[in-house]
Amino acid sequence: MNRKVNGNLPEENDFATLRRTPMLMMHEITRLMGDKIREKGDDNPISQKSGRLIMMELAKRDGRTQLDLVNTTHLKAPTISVALQKLEHDGFVLRRPDEYDLRATRVFLTDKGRELDNKIRKRVYEEEALAMENLTESECETLVKLLGKIKQNLIKDKEEGNLY
């Protein structure tokens, strides 16, 4: 579906209209949030988004397999593998063979990883509260609901092979 403005598709060089598209606004908001969080966090040794995504998923449920992490983060398997090597080297995660299926490897946050996750999570919540302070509770709920729909559309499209 192409976004129409006043019934017409935006012109190729209509940068003012293109900057107001929901996807570009979300991208800009994400970049601004990331910049603010990084500015306030010289103590965050994880520079890659993939490492942060992995840690967030492990904080939700520890002991996942690499395949679980591929499916929940929507990152590619080689990206997960490289990020896990770095996280393990830096002492944030530990990998162990699955006790029932020796072909699988389980990934766990270490105490150091959990401590860093809590610190970054707190920083994210603080910045999110600042970003959302002028929205009502109803507006926040609607925004989350709409973003969830957009996310599901993109996941479905990717799974159907329409992306990449």
Phi and psi in degrees as a GROMACS rama.xvg file:
@    title "Ramachandran Plot"
@    xaxis  label "Phi"
@    yaxis  label "Psi"
@TYPE xy
-91.6869  139.761  ASN-2
-80.2115  124.137  ARG-3
-101.936  144.618  LYS-4
-116.308  120.998  VAL-5
52.4528  37.9558  ASN-6
83.2463  -3.46475  GLY-7
-121.718  150.368  ASN-8
-72.3672  145.518  LEU-9
-65.4829  146.114  PRO-10
-67.6202  153.798  GLU-11
-55.2028  -39.4236  GLU-12
-101.357  16.1982  ASN-13
-86.5915  75.9498  ASP-14
-65.8833  -30.3866  PHE-15
-63.8934  -43.6297  ALA-16
-68.9533  -43.2556  THR-17
-61.2676  -34.5478  LEU-18
-68.971  -17.234  ARG-19
-96.6244  7.00146  ARG-20
-72.119  146.512  THR-21
-56.3383  -42.0051  PRO-22
-64.8452  -43.5883  MET-23
-68.5676  -35.0402  LEU-24
-65.1901  -42.1094  MET-25
-62.8666  -40.121  MET-26
-61.6956  -45.0026  HIS-27
-65.3593  -41.2503  GLU-28
-63.1109  -43.1318  ILE-29
-61.6028  -43.6722  THR-30
-63.5452  -44.8653  ARG-31
-62.0132  -43.0115  LEU-32
-62.0363  -46.247  MET-33
-59.4525  -43.2589  GLY-34
-61.5283  -45.1236  ASP-35
-62.7178  -42.1807  LYS-36
-66.0688  -43.2387  ILE-37
-66.3101  -38.7831  ARG-38
-58.923  -36.7864  GLU-39
-91.1543  5.18537  LYS-40
-135.234  69.2217  GLY-41
-64.4973  -15.779  ASP-42
-89.0273  7.24014  ASP-43
-93.2568  104.242  ASN-44
-79.0124  -5.84542  PRO-45
-93.7956  107.645  ILE-46
-90.9427  -21.9275  SER-47
-92.5799  138.647  GLN-48
-62.1519  -33.9001  LYS-49
-61.9806  -40.2088  SER-50
-63.5736  -40.1642  GLY-51
-66.0985  -43.1662  ARG-52
-60.0589  -42.7766  LEU-53
-62.5672  -45.5125  ILE-54
-63.5193  -38.4427  MET-55
-62.6024  -42.2654  MET-56
-67.7307  -38.457  GLU-57
-68.9782  -32.6958  LEU-58
-66.0469  -33.297  ALA-59
-69.9131  -44.8115  LYS-60
-151.835  107.313  ARG-61
-73.7157  158.182  ASP-62
81.7336  26.4928  GLY-63
-78.6382  158.78  ARG-64
-86.2381  166.215  THR-65
-62.6957  -36.6201  GLN-66
-64.0162  -40.1689  LEU-67
-57.2802  -43.8386  ASP-68
-66.2919  -36.9121  LEU-69
-60.6569  -46.0808  VAL-70
-69.6673  -37.1251  ASN-71
-84.5621  -29.6114  THR-72
-91.3746  -18.2539  THR-73
64.5933  26.4517  HIS-74
-95.3935  160.38  LEU-75
-77.9918  152.451  LYS-76
-55.6309  -44.4732  ALA-77
-62.9817  -34.5712  PRO-78
-64.5739  -43.5856  THR-79
-61.3654  -45.2097  ILE-80
-60.9238  -47.0993  SER-81
-66.3424  -43.6895  VAL-82
-63.2244  -40.5516  ALA-83
-64.6298  -37.9865  LEU-84
-58.9129  -44.5533  GLN-85
-68.2692  -44.2994  LYS-86
-62.227  -38.7523  LEU-87
-68.8016  -43.5228  GLU-88
-58.8285  -38.278  HIS-89
-83.7524  -1.80258  ASP-90
85.3576  16.8972  GLY-91
-92.4314  -25.6739  PHE-92
-133.669  161.826  VAL-93
-131.354  134.747  LEU-94
-109.914  134.744  ARG-95
-136.655  146.542  ARG-96
-62.9382  143.79  PRO-97
-64.6085  134.549  ASP-98
-70.4897  -21.013  GLU-99
-103.571  -27.0794  TYR-100
-130.336  96.7116  ASP-101
-66.6862  -10.3626  LEU-102
-76.8969  -23.1399  ARG-103
-95.7277  149.525  ALA-104
-118.423  132.152  THR-105
-97.863  144.647  ARG-106
-117.391  132.77  VAL-107
-129.026  144.235  PHE-108
-73.901  140.104  LEU-109
-85.3724  173.319  THR-110
-59.1853  -40.112  ASP-111
-62.1262  -41.4817  LYS-112
-66.7131  -41.7223  GLY-113
-65.8012  -39.7343  ARG-114
-62.5678  -45.1214  GLU-115
-65.3945  -42.2596  LEU-116
-58.2513  -44.831  ASP-117
-62.335  -40.934  ASN-118
-65.1465  -45.3618  LYS-119
-70.0158  -40.6091  ILE-120
-59.1964  -42.6839  ARG-121
-60.9373  -43.9988  LYS-122
-62.993  -41.8051  ARG-123
-62.7631  -45.8176  VAL-124
-62.0476  -38.7394  TYR-125
-63.635  -45.664  GLU-126
-68.4166  -37.427  GLU-127
-64.4692  -41.1444  GLU-128
-60.7833  -41.0934  ALA-129
-64.8646  -44.0016  LEU-130
-65.5589  -31.6688  ALA-131
-100.341  5.55221  MET-132
-61.8575  -24.851  GLU-133
-95.2597  8.02606  ASN-134
-100.716  143.872  LEU-135
-76.0369  167.281  THR-136
-61.0497  -39.7508  GLU-137
-64.1403  -41.8423  SER-138
-64.3011  -40.0377  GLU-139
-62.3716  -44.5695  CYS-140
-62.5175  -42.0315  GLU-141
-64.7515  -43.0252  THR-142
-60.6179  -46.6671  LEU-143
-61.7472  -41.9963  VAL-144
-62.962  -46.0013  LYS-145
-66.1127  -42.4598  LEU-146
-63.7831  -36.8929  LEU-147
-61.6886  -41.1164  GLY-148
-63.7476  -43.1192  LYS-149
-62.2722  -44.4657  ILE-150
-59.8947  -46.1799  LYS-151
-62.3375  -39.0215  GLN-152
-59.3779  -43.5824  ASN-153
-69.7674  -39.7486  LEU-154
-63.8902  -45.8225  ILE-155
-60.5469  -43.841  LYS-156
-63.2359  -40.5261  ASP-157
-65.8267  -43.3824  LYS-158
-64.4273  -30.3785  GLU-159
-81.6815  -1.19044  GLU-160
82.7729  18.6871  GLY-161
-88.3777  -9.59902  ASN-162
-113.315  150.808  LEU-163
